[in-house]
Amino acid sequence: MADSAKSILIELLENGRHSRAALAQKLHRSRPAISTAVDKLISRGFLQEAGVAKSSGGKPPTMLEFTEKSLCAIGLTIGAENTMRSVLLNGNARIIAQLDKRFNNNISSIAAAAMESTAELRRRFPMHNIRGIGAAISGIVDTRSNEVVYSANFDIAGRNLAEQLSRECGLPVKFYNRVRAAAAAEWHGVKESEDGCSFYLNFQYGIGSVIHYPGGEFNGVNFAAGEVRELPVPVDGVYMPMEKAMQKIFAETGASDREECFRRYLEPCVHLLCNIASFIDPERIILDGNFKRLGRDFLNLLSSGVNSTMQGRTRMPEIRYGKPDSIGSAGGAALKVMQSELYSLKPADLWNYKFFNPQEVEI
């Protein structure tokens, strides 16, 4: 039963609400085995029933989700304009609380902001079962050593910041690349075909991109697989790296002249996405960050340009903007910490795992 129970928790964490029947189908378990495990998870305070879904015929299925406090994590993002965003996220990928704290660009100030934010969230929500801290970092992160290898903007590379935070806060701390954390938030709950993959492209101060496949992301040996910032694209008849091209256009046009923005962004983006579609054949391409400021018209023109250039393909990728209600990179980092926690949990230890039973918690 413990094997089934662990698989159920991971499935609900990664893909959101499911019915018992859907879990049995997805996890290739029998309905009685899933029902037995679900009933025990509910009795232990791990899960709760959360209403019914629309029926496709017959009795509407009862949906399952985590209880509000049973599994949580804190997510931090060290990014724009020396502001650290901190969120408390639960197992249903719902943000319970959010803080913004300013910091100076030195390791002491960054560490202090992280510890103060964590302490405040734990003080405000003492009964929530916080299992760890995930930090989304602008830079290259070696997830094996849990260390920032390179950051162009912040004084955090090679500083053992994760170890320091873990020691001070008494919680596991995991570091992730900011764009990869944002991509994890974007993919939460998205249904994919078993052999499909997706490409995520984010433009903020620079370009970041990720290749995602069912069950994870493709990192490569240097944790930079899928990055396209150095790929050459045409801008006004001249080829230059994608990141420099986007920064040049943004600096010269901003958002004041929409038609000029469309015209100048369109050519390099069509060129890039056609190459991506040829190389990895993605099921979908997701544009996030400043791309969303260009609006629906730009997205339609971009899709038309890719389809026109790549005529003859049997299947074209879906091209869309990131979800408007995304939990962001801080939420994505918290989500990845909870995933790491559940994956590392031995099934035999599951029933000794520290989850709260809501009936035993004082509200």
C-alpha positions as a printed Julia matrix, in Angstrom:
363×3 Matrix{Float64}:
   0.0    0.0     0.0
   2.84   2.4     0.8
   4.08   2.23   -2.81
   0.64   3.22   -4.11
   0.29   5.94   -1.49
   3.62   7.55   -2.41
   2.74   7.45   -6.11
  -0.63   9.07   -5.37
   0.99  11.93   -3.45
   3.52  12.59   -6.21
   0.84  12.52   -8.91
  -1.4   14.97   -7.03
   1.54  17.27   -6.28
   2.73  17.37   -9.89
  -0.58  17.39  -11.73
  -3.23  18.63   -9.34
  -6.62  17.18   -8.43
  -7.54  13.66   -9.54
 -10.37  11.26   -8.89
  -9.75   7.74   -7.59
 -10.53   6.31  -11.04
  -8.15   8.72  -12.78
  -5.37   7.85  -10.32
  -5.87   4.13  -10.92
  -5.64   4.67  -14.68
  -2.65   7.02  -14.54
  -0.66   4.93  -12.05
  -1.6    1.55  -13.58
  -2.99   0.26  -10.28
  -6.26  -1.5    -9.55
  -9.21   0.56   -8.35
  -9.4   -1.32   -5.0
  -5.66  -0.75   -4.34
  -6.0    2.97   -5.04
  -9.17   3.3    -2.94
  -7.53   1.56    0.02
  -4.46   3.8    -0.16
  -6.57   6.96   -0.61
  -8.77   6.12    2.37
  -5.71   5.72    4.58
  -4.17   8.96    3.28
  -7.41  10.77    4.11
  -7.6    9.24    7.59
  -4.0   10.32    8.28
  -4.7   13.91    7.21
  -2.63  13.82    4.02
  -5.56  14.27    1.61
  -9.13  15.45    1.49
 -12.07  15.16   -0.88
 -12.54  18.38   -2.84
 -15.9   18.35   -4.55
 -16.96  16.6    -7.72
 -15.9   17.01  -11.34
 -18.1   17.13  -14.41
 -19.34  13.66  -15.3
 -18.7   12.11  -18.7
 -21.54   9.7   -18.0
 -22.65   8.13  -14.75
 -21.85   9.35  -11.25
 -19.69  12.51  -11.09
 -16.19  11.64   -9.81
 -15.1   12.89   -6.39
 -11.83  14.81   -6.63
  -8.89  14.52   -4.23
  -6.32  17.07   -3.11
  -3.88  17.74   -0.28
  -5.23  19.18    2.95
  -4.39  22.86    3.37
  -1.51  22.38    5.83
  -0.26  18.84    5.23
   2.53  19.63    2.75
   4.05  23.09    2.22
   7.31  24.74    1.19
   8.74  28.24    1.06
   9.88  29.59   -2.31
  12.27  32.51   -2.75
  13.29  34.3    -5.91
  16.45  36.38   -6.08
  15.91  38.45   -9.17
  14.55  41.74  -10.38
  15.61  45.07   -8.89
  17.17  43.71   -5.68
  13.79  42.54   -4.37
  13.37  39.07   -2.92
   9.91  37.56   -3.33
   8.98  34.85   -0.83
   5.9   32.65   -0.98
   4.42  29.92    1.17
   3.01  27.28   -1.17
   0.96  24.22   -0.3
   0.73  20.84   -2.02
  -2.14  22.03   -4.2
   0.17  24.69   -5.71
  -1.78  27.45   -3.96
   0.05  30.48   -2.62
  -0.95  30.93    1.03
   1.15  34.05    1.66
   3.59  36.29   -0.18
   6.29  38.73    1.0
   8.57  41.15   -0.84
  11.79  42.25    0.85
  14.52  44.56   -0.45
  18.19  43.59   -0.21
  21.58  45.06   -1.06
  23.72  43.25   -3.6
  26.06  41.51   -1.18
  25.99  38.02    0.27
  25.26  39.17    3.84
  22.22  41.23    2.85
  20.86  38.5     0.55
  21.23  35.84    3.26
  19.62  38.11    5.85
  16.63  38.83    3.58
  16.13  35.11    2.98
  16.32  34.22    6.67
  14.03  37.08    7.73
  11.42  36.16    5.11
  11.52  32.5     6.1
  11.23  33.33    9.81
   8.25  35.62    9.2
   6.35  33.05    7.15
   6.99  30.33    9.75
   5.89  32.66   12.54
   2.67  33.59   10.73
   1.81  30.0     9.81
   3.15  27.8    12.64
   0.77  24.9    11.97
   1.63  24.52    8.3
   3.96  21.58    7.65
   6.82  23.38    5.87
   9.18  20.77    4.44
  11.86  22.92    2.84
  12.96  26.08    1.04
  13.47  26.43   -2.7
  15.32  29.42   -4.13
  15.04  30.53   -7.76
  18.33  32.13   -8.78
  19.24  34.33  -11.73
  22.3   32.45  -12.94
  23.68  28.97  -13.54
  22.95  26.5   -10.75
  24.61  23.11  -10.33
  21.76  21.15   -8.77
  24.09  18.24   -7.91
  26.24  20.36   -5.59
  23.34  22.75   -4.8
  25.58  25.69   -5.6
  25.37  28.8    -7.77
  28.09  28.45  -10.39
  27.61  31.82  -12.07
  25.45  34.89  -11.56
  25.97  38.0   -13.65
  23.91  40.22  -11.37
  24.21  39.03   -7.77
  27.0   38.3    -5.29
  26.01  34.68   -4.67
  28.22  32.44   -6.85
  30.33  29.93   -4.92
  29.23  31.3    -1.54
  27.67  28.15   -0.02
  24.49  30.14    0.53
  22.21  27.08    0.47
  24.21  25.4     3.21
  24.17  28.58    5.31
  20.41  29.03    4.97
  19.75  25.38    5.78
  21.9   25.58    8.9
  20.24  28.79   10.12
  16.65  27.81    9.27
  16.78  24.1    10.11
  15.16  23.15    6.79
  16.43  21.58    3.56
  17.33  24.31    1.05
  17.5   23.68   -2.7
  18.71  26.1    -5.37
  17.3   26.21   -8.92
  17.81  28.36  -11.98
  15.09  31.04  -12.0
  13.78  30.26  -15.48
  13.69  26.53  -14.76
  11.71  27.21  -11.6
   9.3   29.43  -13.56
   8.95  26.67  -16.15
   8.1   24.16  -13.39
   5.31  26.49  -12.27
   4.05  26.8   -15.84
   3.95  23.04  -16.42
   2.16  22.21  -13.18
  -1.11  20.5   -14.01
  -0.54  20.6   -17.79
  -1.5   17.33  -19.48
   1.14  16.07  -21.92
   1.3   13.1   -24.2
   3.7   10.4   -23.02
   6.14  11.0   -25.88
   5.76  14.77  -26.14
   8.0   17.6   -24.99
   7.62  21.34  -24.52
   9.86  24.36  -24.95
   9.65  27.3   -22.53
  11.13  30.71  -23.46
  11.3   33.58  -20.98
  12.47  37.12  -21.72
  13.08  39.42  -18.76
  16.46  41.12  -18.48
  17.92  38.27  -20.49
  16.73  35.17  -22.35
  16.19  31.89  -20.55
  14.77  28.68  -21.97
  14.07  25.09  -20.95
  13.24  21.8   -22.69
  10.65  19.84  -20.71
   9.62  16.24  -21.2
   7.07  14.19  -19.23
   8.58  13.61  -15.82
  11.25  16.3   -15.85
  13.43  18.76  -17.71
  16.48  18.17  -19.86
  19.49  19.66  -18.06
  22.52  18.54  -20.05
  26.02  18.16  -18.57
  26.37  21.88  -17.78
  22.76  22.44  -16.63
  22.24  24.65  -19.68
  20.45  22.33  -22.13
  17.85  24.18  -24.16
  19.42  27.61  -23.66
  19.12  29.68  -26.83
  20.63  33.0   -25.82
  23.67  32.52  -28.1
  21.78  31.26  -31.17
  22.11  33.74  -34.06
  18.93  35.4   -35.32
  18.34  38.14  -37.91
  17.64  41.72  -36.79
  17.29  44.35  -39.49
  19.31  42.19  -41.89
  22.16  41.48  -39.43
  22.6   38.24  -37.45
  23.39  38.48  -33.75
  22.89  36.3   -30.62
  19.23  36.02  -29.58
  19.71  37.62  -26.18
  21.54  40.64  -27.59
  18.92  40.94  -30.33
  16.04  41.04  -27.85
  17.81  43.5   -25.56
  18.66  45.76  -28.52
  15.06  45.84  -29.77
  13.65  46.38  -26.28
  16.05  49.26  -25.62
  15.29  50.93  -28.95
  11.51  50.51  -29.07
  10.3   49.68  -25.54
   6.52  49.4   -25.68
   5.72  52.87  -27.01
   5.21  51.92  -30.66
   3.36  48.58  -30.84
   3.6   48.25  -34.62
   7.34  48.85  -34.54
   7.71  46.35  -31.66
   5.76  43.74  -33.62
   7.77  44.26  -36.79
  11.18  44.07  -35.15
  10.47  41.25  -32.69
   8.69  39.1   -35.24
  11.59  38.17  -37.56
  14.08  36.94  -34.91
  11.35  35.12  -32.98
  10.0   33.3   -36.04
  13.57  32.34  -37.01
  14.33  31.02  -33.5
  11.1   29.08  -33.05
  11.38  27.42  -36.47
  14.84  26.17  -35.49
  13.56  24.95  -32.12
  10.61  23.19  -33.75
  12.99  21.48  -36.19
  15.46  20.37  -33.52
  13.21  19.03  -30.75
   9.75  18.74  -32.36
   7.89  20.1   -29.31
   4.25  19.6   -28.53
   4.01  23.22  -27.38
   6.13  26.37  -27.18
   5.43  28.72  -24.26
   6.49  32.37  -24.26
   6.68  34.16  -20.91
   7.96  37.31  -19.23
   8.09  40.42  -21.42
   6.7   38.51  -24.4
   3.24  38.69  -22.83
   3.34  42.49  -23.0
   3.18  42.25  -26.79
  -0.4   41.0   -26.63
  -2.54  38.54  -28.54
  -1.94  40.1   -31.97
   1.8   39.43  -31.77
   1.18  35.82  -30.75
  -1.13  35.31  -33.73
   1.4   36.83  -36.14
   4.18  34.71  -34.65
   2.18  31.48  -34.99
   1.28  32.37  -38.59
   4.93  33.1   -39.38
   6.11  29.75  -37.97
   3.33  27.83  -39.75
   4.07  29.57  -43.04
   7.82  28.94  -42.81
   7.41  25.28  -41.85
   4.72  24.22  -44.31
   4.46  20.5   -44.88
   4.92  19.35  -41.29
   2.27  16.89  -40.17
   1.95  18.56  -36.79
   2.78  22.1   -35.76
   3.56  23.02  -32.16
   1.01  24.97  -30.16
   2.47  28.42  -29.44
   1.02  30.27  -26.44
   1.82  32.68  -23.65
   2.48  31.55  -20.09
  -0.48  31.11  -17.77
  -1.77  34.41  -16.34
  -2.31  32.76  -12.95
   1.11  31.11  -12.75
   2.64  30.81   -9.28
   5.88  32.26  -10.71
   9.5   31.28  -10.15
   9.24  31.45   -6.33
   6.23  29.12   -6.42
   7.99  26.86   -8.91
  11.02  26.58   -6.6
   8.74  25.67   -3.68
   7.0   23.09   -5.86
  10.32  21.52   -6.85
  11.37  21.26   -3.19
   8.19  19.35   -2.34
   8.76  17.08   -5.34
  12.3   16.37   -4.16
  11.02  15.61   -0.67
   8.41  13.12   -1.84
  10.65  11.41   -4.39
  13.35  10.84   -1.76
  10.88   9.43    0.76
  11.06   5.66    1.17
   7.6    4.06    0.86
   8.19   2.14    4.1
   8.67   5.44    5.95
   5.56   7.08    4.53
   3.26   6.46    7.48
   5.82   7.95    9.88
   6.08  11.08    7.74
   5.22  14.28    9.57
   1.8   15.3     8.24
  -0.82  17.05   10.3
  -4.28  15.63   10.8
  -6.57  18.67   10.48
  -8.75  17.31   13.32
  -5.77  17.52   15.67
  -4.77  21.08   14.76
  -6.04  24.1    16.64
  -7.29  26.73   14.25
